[in-house]
Amino acid sequence: MTRGSSLRRGLVLLAAAAGLAVPAAGLAASAPPHLATTAAGTASLVVTFGAPQTDDAAHAQLDALGTVTPLVPEAGVWAVAARPDSALRDRALAIAGVTGAEWSLVRRADDITPAAPVAPQPLLPVAAPTDTYFTPDHQADLLGSISTWAPDLASVGPRPRIAILDGGVDASHEEWSGPNSPLVRPFSAWTGQEAADDWGRTGHGTHVAGIAAAPANGVGVVGVAPGAAGVAEVIPVQIADRDGYSTDATMMRGIRWAVRNGAKVINISAGGAGSARAFQAVIDWAFRSGALVVASVGNDGQSYSEMNYPAGYAHVLGVAAQCTGTPDPDCPTLTGLAMFSDRNASVDVVAPGVDILSSVPRRITEGAIAPGYAVKTGTSMAAPYVTGLAALVFAAHPGATPYQVMRQIMNTATDGGPPGRDLSYGDGFVNARAAVTLPLPPDDPTEVNDDVSEVKSESAINASGGSTSVTAAIDDANDPRDVYPVQLRKGQTVRIRVRGTSSARLRLALWAPGTRSISGGASSPAAWLRRPVESPKLGYVATSTGRWYVDVQGVSGRTAYTLTVTR
């Protein structure tokens, strides 16, 4: 997202003593309020089922509402083309199995400038790039005073595919053309065609792609994770129209295309206010499928501004913009946080985003230093830096999961501002060398388990007596909820306890069999601990036989924890 963007966007208690559960009657589910409703927007209603539907089943349920098309059916998400009105949304929500119905919101990225730890594989020798503008004067983001990146970090061997979801990439550009072009599997979410040339009026997509992955081919610039045919490929996906506008629907279609075509890192340098359950379901599907989404946090300035999506969704790595050490009105601290960069809970890390030189179509003249190369500024430019870095971390750690790569980049960042994570800097300024070369953190194999429909059957806590323990991690910003199924008999006593390893504050809840979703506010837990504490516990006597759901909620902070269930 470049600077200047317009982003106008669910009984019987053992006790009610201190530390034990309190009755939940009359209490709404403690779901994130931003997922509860979405204002009417475009004439496309996005409908989410609690479980994936076959084509015939979805049409049987939805055809009466309008023209039905699959959006991301793997995540239970379908689109209905119809005139926006609240009655249509209510009708959709009344359908059995539907957990959400929201209008596809409009987004924009404008172009106005001004398990056990795994050791990385060894770095390979690499020749210094000879690209024309690969100099400290031109690419300060890679070679300047703030840089922890160096060419040897890009020499860890073949890296996974990167997808650039934007306005397209100029396939005729010298960086991206010819027999050694890294561009593969292009797609337009607007036209449905397997083509994604940069049709934007500002060259935003080509610029973003260059920051992440411009090849070290002797011309122009070099990307953080240089593209190369066959071993370091780039999937261009056109989600924005010529004026830079995209919608939730085009973004979700783009994510689906990227995942189905092998992308492990997906860049979205766009967004806006307003969120949707369907979009979070698609993000979670991509995360479970092995792909990490990286997104810009927005350019609304120093105020602690409204959350920007998709950066604000759980399991998305949100990126703010860092100054690059050269004088700029937005940079009173030359290597600090850019003044325009959003400050809110969507910020996970900070990366270079001011006066960044990259490729653009030759027709673009604004900010150009030579035909085909221009300078742009914004969180749009910071996100692809982290996208490239994530690809290098994947390459250096074969078998790494999106969870590990995301945590690695956050854990190795250099703190900025107040000690610890904060709303301005997140975990701090990215440290490319530390992220690529240090061992990975342990994986959390239960992710994604944020709702009833997402829990894995093999993770069920069995119905036998004794205690069962599970270790995992939780984060109020990126993974605020973990759900575990537990089989109970009617009249069986269960005691649940969570022990955290830090001062993070947690809440516990227990949901009854038959619960369709715990995040929509339509039902309430059977029991919960009202007050968040560091090591919550509750006790309960099951009122029916079946699969119950233990719900661990991160209210503030981040912690590893051990969940113990005793029956």
Rosetta blueprint (number, residue, H / E / L):
1 M L
2 T E
3 R L
4 G L
5 S L
6 S L
7 L L
8 R L
9 R L
10 G L
11 L L
12 V L
13 L E
14 L L
15 A L
16 A L
17 A L
18 A L
19 G L
20 L L
21 A L
22 V E
23 P E
24 A L
25 A L
26 G L
27 L L
28 A L
29 A L
30 S L
31 A L
32 P L
33 P H
34 H H
35 L H
36 A L
37 T L
38 T L
39 A L
40 A L
41 G L
42 T L
43 A L
44 S E
45 L E
46 V E
47 V E
48 T E
49 F E
50 G L
51 A L
52 P L
53 Q L
54 T L
55 D H
56 D H
57 A H
58 A H
59 H H
60 A H
61 Q H
62 L H
63 D L
64 A L
65 L L
66 G L
67 T E
68 V E
69 T E
70 P E
71 L E
72 V E
73 P H
74 E H
75 A H
76 G L
77 V E
78 W E
79 A E
80 V E
81 A E
82 A L
83 R L
84 P L
85 D L
86 S H
87 A H
88 L H
89 R H
90 D H
91 R H
92 A H
93 L H
94 A L
95 I L
96 A L
97 G L
98 V E
99 T E
100 G E
101 A E
102 E E
103 W E
104 S L
105 L L
106 V E
107 R E
108 R E
109 A L
110 D L
111 D L
112 I L
113 T L
114 P L
115 A L
116 A L
117 P L
118 V L
119 A L
120 P L
121 Q L
122 P L
123 L L
124 L L
125 P L
126 V L
127 A L
128 A L
129 P L
130 T L
131 D L
132 T L
133 Y L
134 F L
135 T L
136 P L
137 D L
138 H L
139 Q L
140 A H
141 D H
142 L H
143 L H
144 G L
145 S L
146 I L
147 S L
148 T L
149 W L
150 A L
151 P H
152 D H
153 L H
154 A H
155 S H
156 V L
157 G L
158 P L
159 R L
160 P L
161 R E
162 I E
163 A E
164 I E
165 L E
166 D E
167 G L
168 G L
169 V L
170 D L
171 A L
172 S L
173 H L
174 E L
175 E L
176 W L
177 S L
178 G L
179 P L
180 N L
181 S L
182 P L
183 L E
184 V L
185 R L
186 P L
187 F E
188 S E
189 A L
190 W L
191 T L
192 G L
193 Q L
194 E L
195 A L
196 A L
197 D L
198 D L
199 W L
200 G L
201 R L
202 T L
203 G L
204 H H
205 G H
206 T H
207 H H
208 V H
209 A H
210 G H
211 I H
212 A H
213 A H
214 A L
215 P L
216 A L
217 N L
218 G L
219 V L
220 G L
221 V L
222 V L
223 G L
224 V L
225 A L
226 P L
227 G L
228 A E
229 A L
230 G L
231 V L
232 A E
233 E L
234 V E
235 I E
236 P E
237 V E
238 Q E
239 I L
240 A L
241 D L
242 R L
243 D L
244 G L
245 Y E
246 S E
247 T E
248 D H
249 A H
250 T H
251 M H
252 M H
253 R H
254 G H
255 I H
256 R H
257 W H
258 A H
259 V H
260 R H
261 N L
262 G L
263 A E
264 K E
265 V E
266 I E
267 N E
268 I E
269 S L
270 A L
271 G E
272 G E
273 A L
274 G L
275 S L
276 A L
277 R H
278 A H
279 F H
280 Q H
281 A H
282 V H
283 I H
284 D H
285 W H
286 A H
287 F H
288 R H
289 S L
290 G L
291 A L
292 L E
293 V E
294 V E
295 A E
296 S E
297 V L
298 G L
299 N L
300 D L
301 G L
302 Q L
303 S L
304 Y L
305 S L
306 E L
307 M L
308 N L
309 Y E
310 P L
311 A L
312 G L
313 Y L
314 A L
315 H L
316 V E
317 L E
318 G E
319 V E
320 A E
321 A E
322 Q E
323 C L
324 T L
325 G L
326 T L
327 P L
328 D L
329 P L
330 D L
331 C L
332 P L
333 T L
334 L L
335 T L
336 G L
337 L E
338 A L
339 M L
340 F L
341 S L
342 D L
343 R L
344 N L
345 A L
346 S L
347 V L
348 D L
349 V E
350 V E
351 A E
352 P E
353 G L
354 V L
355 D L
356 I E
357 L E
358 S E
359 S E
360 V L
361 P L
362 R L
363 R L
364 I L
365 T L
366 E L
367 G L
368 A E
369 I E
370 A E
371 P L
372 G L
373 Y E
374 A E
375 V E
376 K E
377 T L
378 G E
379 T H
380 S H
381 M H
382 A H
383 A H
384 P H
385 Y H
386 V H
387 T H
388 G H
389 L H
390 A H
391 A H
392 L H
393 V H
394 F H
395 A H
396 A H
397 H L
398 P L
399 G L
400 A L
401 T L
402 P H
403 Y H
404 Q H
405 V H
406 M H
407 R H
408 Q H
409 I H
410 M H
411 N H
412 T L
413 A L
414 T E
415 D L
416 G L
417 G L
418 P L
419 P L
420 G L
421 R L
422 D E
423 L L
424 S L
425 Y L
426 G E
427 D L
428 G L
429 F E
430 V L
431 N L
432 A H
433 R H
434 A H
435 A H
436 V H
437 T H
438 L L
439 P L
440 L L
441 P L
442 P L
443 D L
444 D L
445 P L
446 T L
447 E L
448 V L
449 N L
450 D L
451 D L
452 V H
453 S H
454 E H
455 V L
456 K L
457 S H
458 E H
459 S H
460 A L
461 I E
462 N L
463 A L
464 S L
465 G L
466 G L
467 S E
468 T E
469 S E
470 V E
471 T E
472 A E
473 A E
474 I E
475 D E
476 D L
477 A L
478 N L
479 D E
480 P L
481 R E
482 D E
483 V E
484 Y E
485 P E
486 V E
487 Q E
488 L E
489 R L
490 K L
491 G L
492 Q L
493 T E
494 V E
495 R E
496 I E
497 R E
498 V E
499 R E
500 G E
501 T L
502 S L
503 S L
504 A L
505 R E
506 L E
507 R E
508 L E
509 A E
510 L E
511 W E
512 A L
513 P L
514 G L
515 T L
516 R L
517 S L
518 I L
519 S L
520 G L
521 G L
522 A L
523 S L
524 S L
525 P L
526 A L
527 A E
528 W E
529 L L
530 R L
531 R L
532 P L
533 V E
534 E L
535 S L
536 P L
537 K E
538 L E
539 G E
540 Y E
541 V E
542 A L
543 T L
544 S L
545 T L
546 G E
547 R E
548 W E
549 Y E
550 V E
551 D E
552 V E
553 Q E
554 G E
555 V E
556 S E
557 G L
558 R E
559 T E
560 A E
561 Y E
562 T E
563 L E
564 T E
565 V E
566 T E
567 R L
